[in-house]
Structures are given as structure tokens and as C-alpha cells.
Amino acid sequence: MMFRLAQNNNAPAAGNMPDGLQNTLNFMIQGLDAMNTGLRATYMKLEEIERLLKARH
């Protein structure tokens, strides 16, 4: 949610910054959002593996 808020907040600032900088910030925000999604999925998978390992013992 915070990444989307940052991206929405970056959009109106276009008049105050070069296009390249605004595009770069938007791409960074999108990349961090994607990395966050992947990291959360990894934690969920690790929690599942841990639960399965505990169930075997």
C-alpha cells in the first residue's frame, strides 16, 4: 500500500522535476513493490516448510 501511495504522490510532482527523474522514481517504486511481493511469498513458503518439518517430527 505504501508503494502505491508513493507512486501516486510522485505523479503530481511532474511539473517540479525532470521527466527522467520522475520516470526513474516510478520504476524504483514499482521494483521495490515487486521485490516486496516476492519477499512476502518467500516468507510464506518458508513458514509452510517449517510447519511441514515440525509435523514430521
N, C-alpha and C positions, 0 to 999 in steps of 0.2 A: 504494500500500500504506500509506503513512504517513497519508493522509487517512482511510482506513478505520480505522486504528489510533486516530487522534484521535477519530473519531466513536464508536468503541466505548469509548474511555476517557471520553468525555463522558457516556455513558449512566448509569453508576453514580453520578455526582455529582449526580443529580437532587435528592436529599434536602438538599443543601447550597446550592442556588441556585434562584432563582425559575424557574417553568416557561417564562416568556417568554425569559429569558436562555438557558436550555438549548436551546430551540427555535431561537433566533437562531444560536447556535453551530453547531447541527446543519445549519441551512440554509447558513451560511457555509462549512462544511466540504464540503457537497455541491456548492456553487457553485464552490469552488476546485478540487475534484476534476474537475468537468465542464470548467472552463477549462483545467486541465492536460491533459486528454484532447484537447481541441481544439487546444491549442498543439503537442502532440506530433504530431498529424495534420498540422498546417500545416508543421512541420519536415520530416516525411516527404515531403510533396508538394513542398516546395522542393528537397529533395535529389534527388527524381526529375526535376524540371525542370532542375536544374543538370546532372545526368547526361545528359539528353537534349540539352541545349545543347552540352555538350562533345563529344558523339558526332557532332554535325552539323559540327563544325569540324575 
